[in-house]
Amino acid sequence: MPRARREGPGKRPYAAPGLAGGPVYLDYNATTPVDPRVAEAMWPHVTDFFGNPSSSHSFSQEPRRALVEARAQVTGLIGARTREIVFTGSGSEADLLALRGAVLASGRPHPHVITQATEHPAVLETCRALERLHGARLTVLPVDGDGLVEPAALAAAFTEDTVLVSVMAANNETGALQPVTELAALAHEQGALFHCDAAQAVGKIPLDVGELGVDLLTIVGHKMYAPKGAAALYVRDGVRLKPVGLQRRAGARPARGRRTSPCPSHSAPPHSSRPPNSPTVLGPRAGAVLSAAPPPIRRVNHETSPKGSSRSPDARSSTRGARRK
């Protein structure tokens, strides 16, 4: 693969080839183009360094080294520790592992889950499946006129069986930023875990899992110029999750009690599972670097917006129907 071309004194790369010559792309909450620098970082692991990072022979050494570096960069992006990161194949899988894993690990016969009405379907549908298939009880909180969960509404929703609260950081359609720190503190006062789907926030606004007080946090690579097919779940030390897997196959073992693995896990990175997809995991690796210092967002002047739009340049906006994962 040719190296990403660079131009100007700062050697800024050209835009993604898919954006050249076409209409203006504004659907960045649905997905972002892969940055040429990310593709460049991935390419050697698509071609030369193909080994399974969980193997013990020489072909595994470079993939394993790169995954260690990738894990460190992802943890640095959210203020976590390397052993608290689980790589997944999508944001939806990360949400599934967090929700299903926490609820089934609770040991309650009828665990209670609280979420809110504007969550992504990956959260809402998983919660409904837990209600339908596993006897969980579900409360879906409304949001106010600004799209936010009222802390008082959450406080009133707890029961003695509440084991998990799941509230996103930023909405993919409205851009509303939930008061995660306050909501997480309320959950902990009641002895419940707190999951936050931060797919639309990581890389866009500063996030620190310690400051937020969350127990579980979903990260999605293709929202920040990495490829699709790579995501991660932050799992705070001490949080127990039921492994996710359709069935336990011969030779399949859950590494660290998370995703099932079709190969030995003795050399897998901490909190990992089957060997992660090295090239795509290295996309968030490069994406984490890019997102650590994002370029300034250029606001659209409402006086020159298409079709006479009167939207203020300070208004938070995003495209509707941005389905992800």
Buried (B, 14 or more C-beta within 10 A) or exposed (E): EEEBEEEEEEEEBEEBEEEEEEEEBEEBBBBBBBBBBBBBBBBBBBEEBBBBBBBEEEBBBBBBEBBBEBBBBBBEBBBBBBBBBBBBBBBBBBBBBBBBBBBBBBEBEEBBBBBBEBBBEBBBBBBBBBBEEEEBBBBBBEBEEEBBBBEEBBEEBBEEBBBBBBBBBBBBBBBBBBBBEEBBBBBBEBEBBBBBBBBBBBBBEEBEBEEBBBBBBBBBBBBBBBBBBBBBBBBBEEBEBBBBBEEEEEEBBBBBBBBBBBBBBEBBBBBBBBBBBBBBBBBBBBBBBBBEEEEEEEEBEBEEEEEEEEEEEEEEBBEEEBEBB
